Amino acid sequence: MCDFPPLLAFIYAFFSSCSLPVCLVPSCQHRSLFLGVIFQVSHVCKSPSAVKQWWDCRLHFSRIHWSHHSWETLRLTMTLLLGIALLAWTLSGPTVAFVPIGGGLSTHISITRTALLQKVKETCQAVAEASGYEFKPTGSSPEELVQACLGPTATGDVSGAKFIYALQEIYIQNGLVDHYFVNSVPHHFNSEAFLEGRSLITQGMAAIKANIRKENFQAARETLGRVLHTLQDFYSHSNWVELDNTEPYINLIRPDLPLENLADKDTATCSDCASGTCPNPILPNILKEKKLTSGYMGIFSSDKPKGKCSHGGASDLTSTAVPRGGISKDERRSDNVALHNAAVNVATAASLELLQDIRLAAGDNDFLRMMGIARSSVLSFVIDTTGSMSDDIDDAREAAYGIIDSKKGTQDEPSEYILVPFNDPSFGPLIRTTDPNKMKSEISKLTANDGGDTPEMCLSGLQLALTGAPASSDIYVFTDATAKDIDLKDTIDALIRITKSRVSFFMTGASSRRRRSLRAASFDDYKDLALVSGGQAIQVSKKQLSQATDVIFDTSTSALVTVLQRARNPGKQETFPFTLDQSLKNITIYITGTSIIFTLTNPAGMTQNQDQASGQLATIQTVGNLRRIRLNSEKHTGAWKIQINSNQPYTLKVTGQSTIAFIYNFVESFKGPHPGYAVLSGRPQAGQPASLMLSVMGRKGPSSLSIGEVGLVMVSGPEAVTSGTMTDMGNGDILVTVNTVPEGEFVVILKGTDKVSNSHFQRQSTTQMSVSKVNIQTVVDSSLEPGKAFKLPFSVMTQGSSGSYSISARNDRNFPMSYPNSLTLTTGEYTNATLTITPPDSTQSGIDATLTIEAKSTEGADSNYAVLRLSVVTKITDFTPPLCNLVTVLPDDCPADLSQCKPFHWQLSANLTDGNGTGIESITLRQGEGTLSYTPLSAPIIQADYNSSCCSQVVEFVAVDKVGNVGRCYYEIDHSAGPPALTLSLPLWLCLLVSVFIVRP
């Protein structure tokens, strides 16, 4: 009855390899059954018909011999087969929808982008006004927004990379909801799951606020992306806009308010729509009674309650069951343009409300920090404090002091400071601060003591820095000993690759080049890690260390970019060309190695060699194994080259300051009702094309650049570039597909033209990457709770040799974990396992743990990893915001004519309480030019007093409790109604004003 060759061919190919991760099917043990079903059903069912009729072929299953397999297994199997096949069949064409990534008119990404940029602008405006400067971006690009937000008092260029990286993290997590939770009803407000969907939002908001309190901004951003997706889906998947609502449903982000007038499960909500494209199939009585409903969605089943609306669309099986059609406004079609646009507008407004609530709970400064609005990279020190390190600590201290003092008040002033001491056997804690004086104080406390045997806990300290610092940070390690914890090297390698942070080592001990065993540590381990990260491995005597720290001054700067990086081992004579553009400043070339001979040539043909410490082209400083070549400030634009000759290993790196930059992630496409791209959490797969998503930044935004080439090049191999095919995704995002990935370690190279100066430029990523035949799939779907075991399923697959693969896992908090030490893999098939991690009862709410899972072949020839950030949040029971009771207003007859306001003043008094909640933690004046004072926050009733000139006749102050619930007191003198009147504004917060006494003088 249902001969459907392409469909069956797809299923056969899909299941023949059994390449299914854990999120799709529990195991592949019934592969032969699957294939038997396919072939026998296709044989019995000959004539073409509609896809749904193919399911009716189950009537013939009784003719097939099933051996010992159960009918339930078969039923589930066929449901899965049909659903997956239909899913693939219906995804042949693009749509304009709330899709994860793409250039559509109204997508989750465009909605999120609009809301984020607007809220950041509002926050920057408020910060500027409070600081007394004008917020005036020179353009609309994120780069220009960051420059204006940081203010005119700090001179110099500033890169928008951190801001764009933060935006990308939010966009990516937003889109992944359609990948990892495609069939989760609450994540999309499908099937009338309003309470469950609201719970995801409010729990997520609580986690975000807790993360921000602990300065775990990456975890906050990731959760924010997922929460925004679910919130936005409410307006597309429910009938909120069909009920003529034009404002967001505030109750979705306020769990203390009830969700009212929900259609019950027995109430019919939709009329039948045979065409599937009816403008509004909601039943008239539902519209009249303002009943709230949402569409049922079935990817694998057409079942839904009688009379209920469907989501709709080709991938929704329930839309073929009466009542047919659907109410989803994901896609803009000719029959639903008005409803689609209304849903987009309200979803954008709702996103702004949620962001405002988080902003008020966090405060303006921490909100901007979460969004990556920062001057330069974080300054991170990892310092050995064992007995022999006294002089090294003094040099590190002087370097830190010098940077703090010399860069204060400039765009190069570090936005944050991190310090991690390590000893033996202790290491840590991680100390983080934005206050330069506090960092000075913490470094001054460091003393050299203990230790004993030579190896120290260096990698344990570095692990804390890598997981605690923002992505793409520069981390400086000071030590005179090898690593005792060398077993952490693979974990450090994975963390470097996933965070793209640069690690530079300052080593003052004697190098032991020969290992006693495969796992015996040496300084070569540090050199390996520095090379992978794009950092430096500088080996000097203790007397020379103070000179070598100039590297820290060079790299702890805003808008640092890499033009070229190469390594040769063994060394050889080679010429390295590179292009310098007009935007570059403070250009520095670093060469590490011994017995180095080099000649530098500029575009005019002028040369300088290693013997000329101060020449026409540069100033050369030699210390230990480092040569630091600082180009003179004269005109440098054009094609340069440097010839290096040495028979010893060496590295070469060319850097400068410029706002022309790029960030990138390796991605893989995913299908589903809303296809998109997911970021890889490990190495790309060997033997297949690789895809990268790039975001480019120019001096006037991405439109000021013309991109000529993006490709992959080996750092330690031939100079040939493997170019990729570019697809413009809009807003500076470029999808790059590279068909043949280099064998070995490689980096990304970008070339193009700066339209501002009409000069050619080149940029290179610093972190090396390589491919792997091993793949690990896992996803975190919720926060962890102190004292409770959290089970994390993961799946491992190899395209290499079958056999036993070792499994290792580490987390930077040392939470107890259990997992299998090895898995037996079959080529092309996923093997499933579970890791259990338990945060102790004493774990503070808001912290996060970085978990690294690695799978490695027995012989160690191939491996891959997955890195996850797990957020720990105490269960929240207080969802009620602080209450505001306005007590007295003394208006002093404030005149309506503000030109007459100067002689007059007015006063306001209010009582603030948090009832049985966690207690008020902060009170902040948001509007008004007067002064706000209040009694101690520890009191059960807090009296707030506001005094102001009548020239400022509006006041708003905000109270935030200890879990981030926000209450607002707002008052505006109203001259239209006679006596001064109380004005309520409740788009976000509930202000309960119990009594009002207006006292006239």
N, C-alpha and C positions, 0 to 999 in steps of 0.2 A: 503493500500500500504506500510505502514512503521511501522510494529510492531517492537518496539525496547524496550523491557521490562526493561533492566537495565537503559536506558536513562530516561524512564518515571518514573521509581521508584526513580531515583535521583531527578527529578524535583518535584515529589510529596512530597518527604521527605523534600526537600529544602523549598518549599512554604507552607507546612502544618504548620510549626512553624512560618512562616513569620519572621524568624530571619535574616532580611536583614538590614545592616547599610545604612546610607544615601547615601554613595558613590555608591551603587548598584541600588537602586530603591527608588523613591520618597515616596512611602507609601505602606501600605499593605491593603488598603481599598478595593481592588478588589480581595481578596484572593479567594472568592468563584468562581469568574469568571475564575481565573487561573486554579483552580482545575477542573472546568467544561470543560474548553478547553482541558485539559489533557485527561480526561476520554472519552469525546466524540470523540476527534480526534483519540485516541488509539483504540476506538471501530470501527470507520469508516475505519481506515487504518490497514489492517490485515497483508498483506504480507511483509516479510523483504525486505529491499532495502538499498541503500546507504543513509547516514544521510541527504544529501542535498535533497533527494527526499522526505524526511519526511516533509520538508517545503512545498512541493507541495500539501500537504493535506489541505492547506488553501482554496483550491477550494471547499472543502466540508463545509466550515464554514457557508455557506448560509443556511444549513439545521438546524443549531442550533439557538434556540431562545435566543436573546441577551437582551431582556428586554430594558432598557433605556441606556445601555452602548453603547458608540460610537464605530464605526469601527476604528477610529484612536487609541483609547485606546487599542482595540484588536490587531491592527497591531504592536503597540509598545510592547505590552505584549508578543506576539509570537516571535518577534525579540529578546527580552530579554531572553525568555525561551530557544529558540534555541541556542543563544550564550552561555548562562551559561551552558547548557547541553553539548554542544560541547566542551566547555572549560574543564569541568570536565572529559569528555570522553577521550580527547586527552592528558591528563597529567598523564598517567599511568606509563610512563617510564622516567628515568633520562637522561639528555643530558650533553655533554661537551660543554659549551657555555659561553657567557658573562653573566653568571647567578649571582644573588646577593651573595650567600654564598655557600660554598661547596669546595670540594677538587679537582675540575676539573682542567685541565691543563691550561686553559686560561679563567678566569672569571673576572668580573668587580672588584672583590676584589683583585685577584692576580695582575691585571694590576695596580690598585690603590696602592697596597702595594709596588710593585716594584718602582713606581714613587716616592712615599712619602719617602721611605727609602733612595733612591738615592739622592733626593734633600736635605733631612736632613743631610746626610753624606757630601754633597758638602758644605752646610752651616756651619756645624761644622768644616770642614776643613778650611774654610775661617776665621771663628772666632778664631780658634787655631793659624793660621798664624799671624793674626792681634795682638793676645795677646802674641805671642812669645813662644808658647808651641807646642809640637808635638801631632797631632791627630792620635792615634794609638790604635784602638779597639783591645781587646784581642780575639774577636770572632765576629761572624756575627749576634748574637741575638740582639734584641732591648735593652735588659738590658745592654749588654756590649757596645753598641753604646752610650747610655746615659752616662755611666761612663766615657768613653773616651771623649765625647763632653764637659762635665763639667770641664775637665782638671785635671792635676795632683797636682795643688796647693792646692786644698781642699781635706783634708784627710777624710777617713771614707767611709762606704758603702753608696750607693745611690740606691734607688729603681727605676725600670723602669715602675712602675705602672701608673704614670701620662702620660707618653708617650704612653703606650699601651692603656690606656683609651682614649686618644685623637685619636689614630688610629682607635679604635673601633667606636667612634662617627662618624668618617668620613665614615668608611665601612658601618655602619648601615644606614646612610642617603643615601648613594649611592645605597644600595640594595632596600630601600623603594620606590625609583622611579618606580620600577617594581611592586610595590604593590599599592600605592596610585594613580599613574599616568599611569597605564597600558594601558589605552585607550586614552591617551593624545598624539596627533600626534607630537607636537613640542618637547616634552620631549625626544623623541626617534629619531628625524629627519626622521620619517616615512612620506610617502605620499608627498615627495618633499617640506616639510615645512622648508626650509632652513633659510629664514629670521626670522621666528618665533623661530626656535631652536637657532639661533645665538643670538637673543634677550634675551632668557633665560640665556645663558652663560654670555653675557656681563653685563646684569643687576645683575646677581648673583655675578660676579667679583666685580662690583661696591659696592655691599652690603658687601662683604667680606672685602674689603679694608676699608670701612667706619667703620665696626665693629672692625677691628684691631686698627684703630685710637682711638677708644673709649675703647680699652682693653676688648671688649666683645668677647673673644676668642671662647667660646662655640658656640655662634651664627655664628661666622665665619666658624668654623669647620663643622657645620651642613649644611650650604649653600655650602661649598666646596664639600662635598660628593655628593650632588645633581647635582651640576654643572659638576663635573667630569664624572658622569654617562652619562649625555646628550652629552658631548664632545666625550666620548669614543664611544657612539652609532653611531655617524656620520660615523666613519670609518668602522663599521660593517654593517650599514644599507644603506649606499650610494654606489656609484660605484667609489669612490675616488681611491681605490687601483686597480680596473679594468682599470683605465685610466693610469696605470703605475706610479702613484705618490708614492714616497717612503718617502717623508717628510710631516709633518703636514701642514694643510691648515691654515696659519697664520691669514687669514681674519676672521676666526671664533671667535678669541679673540680680534679682532681689528675692532670695529664698524665703524671707520672712513674710512675703506677700503671696497670697494664694493665686493659683492658676484657676480662673473662674470660667464658668459656662462652657465646659468641655463637652463635646458630643460623646455620649456613652457608646459602648460597643454594640448595642442593639439598635442604635438610631441610624437609619439610612441617611446618607449625606449627599449622594450624587445621582443624577439622571443618566440614562444610557446615552452614549455618544458613539454611534456606529462608525463615523468617519475618523474618530480619534482626534479631531481638531476643532471641537466646539469651543466657542469663546469663553463660556462660563457654565460648566455642567453642575455647579452647586445647586442643590434643591432650594426652591423659594423659601420654604419654612426655615431652613438652616440660616439663610441670609437674613430673614426677618427676625429670628430669635437670637441672632448674633452668636450662633454656636461655632465653636472652634474645632476644626478637623484638619487632618492632613492625609495625603495620599498613601495608599499601601503600595509597597514595592516588593516585587518578587523576581529575583535574578534566577533562582533555581526552582520556583514553584509559582503556580498561578492562583493558589488559594488566597482568599481574603474573605472577611465577614460579609454577609449579605447586605447589599445596598451601599457598600462603602466605596468612596472614591479611590482611584488608583493614582499612583505617581505619574504614569504615562511614559510614552517613548518606546522605541523599538526594543530596548533591553529589559523592559518591565513586562513579565509574563502575566501579571494580574490585569494589565490593561486590555487583555483579550477576553476577560471574564466580565459579564454584565454586573454592574454598569461599566461599559467599556469607556476608553479614553483615559484622560488623566488631568490633574490640576497642577502639575509641576510647571513652574515658570522659569526653569533653568534655561531653556532655549527661547530665543525670540523668534516667533513665527508670525505670519501674517494675521493669524486669528487671535494672537494674545499680546500684541505690541504694547498696549496700554498697561496690562497687568504685569508684563515682564519689566517694563520701565519703572512701574510703581514698586515692585519688589526690590529692584536694584537700589532705588532711592531710599527706601526704608531700611534695607540691609546696611547701606552705607551710614545712615544716621544711627542705627543701632550699634554699629562698630565704633562710631565716635563716642557714643555714650559709655560703652564698656571701657574704651581707652581712657576716657575722662575719669571714670571711677578708679581705675588703676593709678592714673596720674595723681589724683588727690590723695590716695592712700600712700603712694610712694614719695610724694613731693616732687617738685619740678626737676631738681638736680638729678635725683636717682632715676626718674623717668627718662631723662635725656641720656644718662649713662646706660640704661637698659637698651636704648635705641642706638647706641654706638656713637653718640655725639661727643667726640673727644679730640684733643689736640694731637697727641702723638702716641706712639706705642708705650705700653707699660714698661717701666724699668724694673727688671727682675734680677735679683742676685741669689745664687745658691752658693753658700760659703762653707768650706771645711773649717771646723773649729777645733780640730785636734791639736795636740801640744806643739807640733812643729810649724803651725800656721800663723804664728804671731805676726811676723813681718807682712805676710800676705794679707792678713785681715786689715792691717794698717793701710796698705795700698788700696785695697778694695774700699775701705772707708773714705780715704782721700778722693778716690775716683767718684764715689757717690756724692760726697759733699760738693765736689767741683761741678758736677752736672746739675745738682739741685740749685746751687748758687748762680751759676752762669746762665742757666736757661729759664730762670724765674721771670715771668711776665712776657715770655715770647711764645710763639706757636710751638716751639720745641720743648716747652715745659712738659714733663711727663704727666699724663693724666692720672696715673696711679703708680704706686710703688709696692713691690712684693719682695719679701726677704724670707729665705728658707735656710736656716743653719743645719748642718749635719755633722755627726760625730761617729762614734762607734761604742756601743751599739745603737745609740739614739739618733733621731733625726727629727727635724721640725721643731716647733709648729710653723705653719705658714702664717706670716704676718703681712697683712694687706692694709694699706692706708692711702688716702688721697692727700694727706697732709705732709708736705715735705719736712717740716720740723719734727713730726713724729717719726718719720723714717730715719732722720738723723739720730734721734734719740735711741731708736731700736738698734741701729748699727753701732752706736757708741757703746752699747752694752755687751757686744760680742767680745769674748775672751777665748784664748787658746788654752785648752786643757784636755786631759784624758787621752783617749786613743790607745796607742801601744803598738799592736801589730800594724803593718803598713797599710793593707787595704782598709778602706772606710766605706760608709753607707752613702756613697755619692749618688747612686742611681735612685735610691729611695727619696732623697731630697729633691732630685730633679723631677721625679714623678709628681710630687706635690706641686712643684712650680708649673709643670705642663698642664695639670688638671685645674689649677687655681687661676692661672693667668688667662686672659682672653686669647682667642685664636689669633695667629699671626703676630705673636709677641716676640720680643728679643730677650733671651735668657742668658745670663753670664754665670758660668760656673768657675769657682776658684778652688783649686785643690793641688796637693803635692803627692797624692797617693792614688793607686789604682782602686777599682771598685770591688769591695767585698761582696756586694749584692749583684754580681755579674749575671745571675739568673734573671734579673729584671731587664736585660738588654733588649730582648724581643718586645717586651711591653713598651719600653721607652721608644723603640723604633716605631711601633704602631701609633703611639700617642703623638709623636713628631709628625708623622704623615697625616694624621687626621686633623690635627690642630694647625698644621702648616707654620708652626713656630720655629724660629731660628735659635739654635743653641751654640754658643761659643764657649770653648774651654780655655782657661788660663792655667797651664800646668807648669809647676815649678820644681817638680821632683825629677829624679833621674829616670829616663825611659828604659824600660826592659822590653826590647823588641821581640825577643824569642819567648813564646809561650811554653810553659811546662806541660800543658795539656790543652785539649780543645776548649775547656771551660775556664782555664786560668786567665785572670784579667791582666790587661796591659794598657798602656796609654793608647795603643792602637784602637781600642774599643771607643775611646773618646773621639778619636779622629774619624772613625766610621760614622758615629752619630752626628758629628759636626758636618760631615760631608752630606749625609742624607738630608739634614735640615737646611743646608745652605749657610751654615754658620762657619766659624773659624776654629781651628785647633792650634792654639798658640803655645809654643813650648819655649820658656825662657828661664833664666836663672832668677833666684829671688831678688837679686839686686836690679835686674832689668824689668821687673814686673811693672813698676810705676810708669815706665815708658810705654809698655804694651797696652796699658788701659786707655790710650788715646782712641783705640778702636771703639770703646764704649761711647765716647763723645760723638764719634762719627755716626753710629747706628742708632743711638737713642735720640732720634730726631723725627720730626713730622715729615710725611710724604716721602719716605725712603723707598727707593725702587732699585731693582737689580737689572742691569743692562745685559750682563754676560756672566756666566759661571761655568768653569770647566775644571776637570781634574785629569791627571795622567799618572798612571801607575802600571808599569814602570815609566819613568820620565823619558822624554825624547825631545828633539828639536821640532818645534811647530810654531806656525804663525796663526794668531787668532784675530780676525777682523771684527770690529764692532762699530755701531753708528751712534753718535751723540747728537741729540736734537737741542733746539734753542731753549726749551723749557728747563733743561737740567742745570742744577746748581750743585756746588760742593762735591764735585766728582772725585771719587777715590778709587784707586786700584789696589787690590790686596793680592800678594803672592806669598804662599807658605811653602816651605821646602828648604832643602840645603843645596849648596853648590849651584846656585841659580845665576844664569847669565841671561839678560834680556835687553831688548831694544824697543823703545816706544816710538811710534811714528804718527804725526798728526796729519790732517788732510792736506796741508801745504807741503808735506814731505820732510819737515824738520824732525830730527831724531834726538833721543836721549837714552843713555844706557845706565846700567846699574852702578857704575862708578861715579856718576855725576849726581851728588846729593842735592844740589840746587842748580837746576838747569833752566833752559828756555821753556820747557813744557811743564815741569812739575818739580815738587820737592819730595825727595825720597828719604824715608826713615827706615833704618834696619835695626830690628831688635829680635834676638833669638832667631827663630825660623820664619819670622814675619818681615815682609817688605811692604811698607805702606807708602803708596805713591799718590800724592795729592796734586791734582792738576791745577795749574795757575788759572786765575780768573779771566784771562783773556779769551777772546773768541775761540770757541772749541767746536762749533757745529760742523758736522760732516763725518766722513769715513776715517776711522782710526784703525791702527793695528798694533799688536804687540807680539814680538817674536821671543819665545822662551826656549832656552837650551839647558837641559840638565839630564843627567842619567839617573837622578833620584826622583822619587814621587813628588809631585807638586800640585797645588791648586791655584786657580786664578779666579778673581771675582772683581767685577766692575760695578760700582754703585753710584747713586747720586740722589738728589732731591728733586722731585717733580710731582705735579698733580696728575700727570698722564700715567695711568696704571690700570691693572685689571685684577680681578679675582676669578676663581674658577672652581668647579667641582666636576668630578666624573659622575655621570648619571646613566641610568638605564630607563628605557621607556616602559610604561605599564599600560595595560588596557583596562577596560571596564566601562561603565556608563559614562564616566568622565575621564578619559585617558590623560596621561601626563608623564612627568619624569620624576624619578626618585633618585636621590643622591646615594652613591655607593658608600658604604661604611668600611670598605676595605679596598683591596687592589682590584683593578679591572680584570675581567676574565681573559685568559690567554686564548689565542686561536680564533678570535672574532673581533669585529670592529669595535672601537671605543668611542663613546660620546662624551663630550664635555659641554657644560653650560658656562659661558663666560659672561662677566659683566665688565664693560669697559668704562673708564672714567677719563674725561678730558678737562682742560682748563675751563671750558664753558659747557661742561656736560658731554655726554657721548656724541651729540650731534656735531661737536667741534673736531671729531676724529674721522678719518677715513681708514678703515681696516683693510690691509692688503693681504696679510697671510697669518694664519694660525696653524701651528704644527707642533710636533714632538721632536725633541733632539736629545741624544744621549750626552750626559755630562762627561762620561769617561770614554766615549766612543767617537766615531767619525763625526765630522761637522755636518753631514747631510741631515736636512730637515725633512721629516715625514709630514707633509702638509695635509690638512683636513679640508673637508667641504663645509662651507659656512652657510647657515640659515639665520637671517635676522629675525629675532623673536620680539623686537620692539623694546623701547626704553633702555637701550644699551646692552640688552641681552643677546648673545649669539650662541646658537647651537652648532657645535663643531663635531663632525663625524670623521674619524680617522680609520681608514680601512685596514691599514697594516701598522700595527703597533710595534715599536722597536723592541728587540730582545735586550734585556738588561734594564738598568736604571735610566730613566729619562725625565725631562722637565718640559714645561710648556713654553713656547716662544711666540711672541706677538710682534708683528711688524705693521707699520702703517704710516700715515701722514697726519701731522698736526696742522689743521686748517688755520689756526690762529697765526702761526709763523711760517706755514708752508714748508716745514722741514720734516724730513723722514725721521722716524723713531723706531727703536726696538726695545722690548721689555721681555723679561724672562721670569718665570716662577722660580722659587728657590728650593722648595721641597721636592726631593726626588721621588719617583713612583716607578713601580714595575708591575707586570701582570702576573697572574696566578691561575692555575687550573682548579684551585680549591675555592669554594664559595660558601659563605656562612650567611644564613638568613635568620633574622630575629627582629622583633619590634616590641617596644614597651607601650602598654596601653593604659597605664595608670601610675599614680604615685605610690611610693612605699610608705608604710606606716610603722612607726617605732614599735619594736617588740613583736612584730608579726612577720612570719615567713612569706616571702614573695616568690612565686614560681614563674620562671621565665623560659618559655619554650624556645628552642633554637634548632635549626636544621643545617646539616653540613653535606655538601656534595662535591665530588671531584670529577673532572673530565680527564684526569690522569689515570694512573694505575690503581686498581682496586687493592684493598688491604687495610691494615690497621693504621689509624691516624691518632696521634696523641692530642688530647684536649687540655688546654690550660686556661685558667681564668684568674684575674686579679682585679681588685678594686682598691682605690686610693684611700679608703676609710678603714680598711681591714675588717669590714663586716664579715661575719661567718658565712661561708658558702659551701655548698655541696654540688657536685656535678660528676659525670663519668670522666675518668682519666683518659679513656680512649674510646674510639668508635670504629667499627668495621664498615668501610665504605665500598660500595659497588659503583663502578664507573657509570656516570650519568644519572644516578639515583640519589635523592635526598634521604639521609638518615636522620631521624628525629631524636632529640634528647631534651632534658630539662635541667636548668640550673636553679638552685634555690638559694636565695640570699636573705639574711635576716638582720635588719638594723637593730641594735640593742635598744632596750626600753628608754635609755637615757639620751638617745639621739635627739638633737635639737631640731625643731621644725624649721624647714626652709633650706637645710643644707642639701647638697647633692653628692652623689658618689659616682665616679667615673669607672665603669666596668669595661674591661678588655677581655674578649674571648678569642683564643687563637687555636687554630687547627693546623697540625703539621704532620707531614708524612713521616713514617718511621725513620727513613734515612735522612730526613731533614732537607731534602732537595726542594720541596715546595711547601708553602704555608700561606695562610691568609688570616685575617682578623676581622673582628667587628668591635666597634667602640660605642658604648651607650652611656648616656648621662641619666642617672636614676635620681629622681627627686624624692626626698623624704619629707612628708608633711603629716603632722599630728592631726587626727580626726577633728574637724571643726564642728562645734555644736552651737557656737554663738554666731548667728547670722543677722542679729538685730543691730542697726546702726545707733550711735548715740542720739539722744533726744534733746531738742532745743526748746526751752520754755522762756519766752520773752517776758521779762518782769516789768521793766519801766523804760519809757522813752521820754527824755526831756528835750523837746525840739527847739526851744528858745526862739520860736516864731521865725524859723528859717525862711528867708524870702524866696519866692519863686524866681525872681530875677537874679541870676547868679552874679550879675555885675554889682549887686548891692550886698554880697554875701560876707565880705571880710570881717565886719564887726561881730558877726553872730557865730555861735557854737551850739552843738547839740551833743547829747549823751544817750547811751543805750546800755541797758543791763539785761543779762540773760543768765539763766541757770542751765547747765549742761549735765546730763546724767547718762549712764550706760546701763541702768537697770540692773539686771542680774547677769550682765555680760562680763567680758574680760577686763573691762576698765578702759578709760580714755587714756591714750598714750600721747597724743599731740593735739594742739589747737593752733590753727594757722589763719592769719588774715589773708583773704584772697582778693577782696575788693575794698576800696576805701583808702583815703590818704590820712586817716587819723591814727590814733594809737590804741592798741588792744592790750589789756592786761587781764590776768585771771589768777584765781586762788590755786593752791597746790593741786596737781592732777590726782594725787592719791586720795583726795576726799571723795565721798560718795556723791556729793553735789558740788559742782564747780561753778563759781560765779565769774562770769566774763563781763568786763566793763570796757566800753568803747567810747572814746572822746574824739570829736572831730570838728573842724571848721564847717560852717554851712556851705562852703564852696564845694564840699564833697558830700553829697546827700544820699549815697548808696553805701551799704556795708554788707560784706559777706565774709563769714569766717567758718572754717571747716574743722570738725572734730573727728579724729580717727581713733578707733579703739585698737586693742593690742593684736587683733587678727585681721585688721585692715578694713573693717566696716566703716563707711563714711557717712557722717551726718552733717547737715549744712544749716546754718542760720543766715537768713537773708532779710534785709530790711531796706526799704526805699521810701523816702519822704514823698508823700503823694499830696500835691497841692490842689488837685482837681476836686477832691471830696471834702474840702474844709480842713478839719484837723488832720494831722499827719496819720497816715494809714499804714497798716501792715500789708506787705505784698508777699504772697507765696509763689515760689517757683519750684516746681517739683518734677523736672524732667529726669532727675537721677536719684534724689534722696528724699526721704520722708522727714519733714520737719513738723514735729508736733508742738504747736504753740498753745499751751494750756490756758494762759491768762495774759491779757494785755492791759496795762494801765498807762494811759496817756496823761501825763501830768503837765499842765500848762503853768508857766510862771505867773 
